[in-house]
Amino acid sequence: MARFYADEQFPFPVVELLRSLGHDVLTVQEAGKADQSIPDDEVLVFAISQ
């Protein structure tokens, strides 16, 4: 199993597919960080911290 952090442009059907295969996927929306124009480097730091 892998853990993923999906950004706002990542297709939700792919998130659902990955989850159905047993992967742990956290979306930006679920993390409460959507629509905030967070720079990519900060997104990466958050993803690594999770």
CORKA-V247102 format. One record per pair of residues at least 12 apart in sequence whose C-alpha atoms are under 10 Angstrom apart, sorted by sequence separation. I is the first residue (numbers start at 1). J is the second residue. D is the distance in Angstrom with one decimal. If there is no record, write none. Layout:
i->I j->J d->D
i->I j->J d->D
//
This chain:
i->15 j->27 d->8.1
i->4 j->18 d->9.1
i->3 j->18 d->9.7
i->4 j->19 d->9.9
i->12 j->27 d->8.7
i->28 j->43 d->8.9
i->31 j->46 d->9.9
i->2 j->18 d->9.2
i->3 j->19 d->9.8
i->1 j->18 d->9.6
i->2 j->19 d->9.8
i->10 j->27 d->8.6
i->1 j->19 d->9.7
i->10 j->28 d->9.5
i->2 j->21 d->10.0
i->3 j->22 d->9.6
i->4 j->23 d->7.6
i->5 j->24 d->8.6
i->6 j->25 d->6.9
i->7 j->26 d->8.9
i->8 j->27 d->7.5
i->9 j->28 d->9.6
i->28 j->47 d->9.7
i->1 j->21 d->8.4
i->2 j->22 d->8.2
i->3 j->23 d->6.0
i->4 j->24 d->6.2
i->5 j->25 d->5.8
i->6 j->26 d->6.2
i->7 j->27 d->6.2
i->8 j->28 d->6.1
i->1 j->22 d->6.1
i->2 j->23 d->5.2
i->3 j->24 d->4.6
i->4 j->25 d->4.7
i->5 j->26 d->4.9
i->6 j->27 d->4.6
i->7 j->28 d->5.3
i->8 j->29 d->7.3
i->26 j->47 d->9.1
i->1 j->23 d->5.1
i->2 j->24 d->6.2
i->3 j->25 d->5.8
i->4 j->26 d->6.2
i->5 j->27 d->5.7
i->6 j->28 d->6.1
i->7 j->29 d->8.2
i->1 j->24 d->7.3
i->2 j->25 d->8.3
i->3 j->26 d->7.9
i->4 j->27 d->8.2
i->5 j->28 d->7.1
i->6 j->29 d->8.9
i->6 j->30 d->9.7
i->26 j->50 d->9.3
i->5 j->30 d->10.0
i->6 j->31 d->10.0
i->8 j->33 d->9.3
i->5 j->31 d->9.3
i->7 j->33 d->9.4
i->8 j->34 d->6.8
i->7 j->34 d->8.4
i->8 j->35 d->8.2
i->7 j->40 d->9.5
i->7 j->43 d->8.2
i->6 j->43 d->9.8
i->5 j->43 d->8.9
i->5 j->44 d->8.9
i->7 j->47 d->9.9
i->5 j->46 d->8.9
i->6 j->47 d->9.0
i->5 j->47 d->5.9
i->4 j->47 d->7.9
i->5 j->48 d->9.0
i->3 j->47 d->9.5
i->4 j->48 d->9.7
i->5 j->50 d->8.5
i->4 j->50 d->9.3
i->3 j->50 d->8.9
//
